[in-house]
Amino acid sequence: MSSHQPEFLEHSRIWENLRYIYPVVSRRAGGVSLGINLNIDKVCNFGCIYCEVNRADIPLYRNVNSAALESELIAILTLVKSGRFFNDPRFSRLLKENIPPQVRDIAFSGDGEPTTFRNFPAIVQTVIATRAALDLQDIPITLITNASMFHRSSVLQALKDITAAGGEIWAKLDAGAAAYFQQINRAAIPFSRILQNIVLAGKIMPLVLQSCFMQVAGIGPNSQEIAEYIQRIREFVCAGAQISRIQIYTVARPPADRTVTALNTPELEAICAQISAALPNILVQRYDGFWSGYTYE
């Protein structure tokens, strides 16, 4: 698929006047994903340089209305169940691109870190209950997270609930060393906290690691950084964390920081090959285009 396909460039959080639910065609989900945006105020505790969200923009809304979110979820899942959801012309090209016209997951994602939302555990229960009420348990729930809040007992319980309901936790790990973590993720939270949280949750449930690599001012991660990254994962496994697979991807949409650009396919492939060779017991998946998915075994 060519890199200018609008379905992949368009990750707007506003769809059909919905405030919290937004369908997108997701590379990593393998099709249409129903995103849930709990950070409509555009506040995030990470400042990732590759993020497409322009946090200088004034947000349309600042507070999440849980009842309204539930109503939106019911409305869109009802359309999915009826089969009318894919009548939308924005999805008309899916079959031409061999993308299955089905919802692949319900994903907590959006304009910030979803687990920082104060009612996150309650919203998780709402999503699980709504999905069950409409008999759509075959649509998995995904949490896309930077792992910064796993040490909170309420958040950890929500992770358990998602996993028990057949869902997955996708935990961010974009760096192997603290200095590179600060360069890429620009977080006030110490890198050591992220590493500890991944171990904490991984001892209880399988985690998917999601790692974005890129060029910054024309320079990608060097071999030492990738070696540090591999070492962190080895330490996770030695500590008893369950890592079910690793998603390696690069920038797909224009970042707010224009010094950040995507790695090309050979660069990303070399990183994946290095990781896969060092960690042969963990599935490594590469996403280097708008519809490219490769598995290293």
KAKA-V680714 format. One line per field, one symbol per residue. ss: DSSP state (@ for helix, = for strand, . for the rest). burial: I if it has 9 or more other ideal C-beta (glycine too) atoms within 8 Angstrom, else O. Layout:
BEGIN
ss=???
burial=???
END
This chain:
BEGIN
ss=.....@@@@.....=..=..======....=======............................@@@@@@@@@@@@@@@@@..@@@.@@@...@@@.....=======....@@@...@@@@@@@@@@@@@@......======.......@@@@@@@@@@@@...=====.....@@@@@@@@.....@@@@@@@@@@@@....======.===..=...@@@@@@@@@@@@@@@@....=======..........===..@@@@@@@@@@@@@@....=====......===.
burial=IOOOIOIIIOOOIOIOOIIIIIIIIIIIIOIIIIIIIIIIIIOIIIIIIIIIIOIOOOIOOOOIOIOIIIOIIIIIIIIIIOOOIIOOOOIOOIOOIOIOOOIIIIIIIIIIIIIIIOOIIOIIIIIIOIIIOIOIOOIIIIIIIIIIIIIOOOIIIIIIIIIOIOIIIIIIIIIIIIOIIIIIIIIOIOIOIIIIIIIIIIIOIIIIIIIIIIIIOOOIOOOOIIIIIIIIIIIIIOIOIIIIIIIIIIIOOOIOOOOIOIIOOOIIIOIIIIIIOOIOOIIIIIIIIIIIIIOIO
END
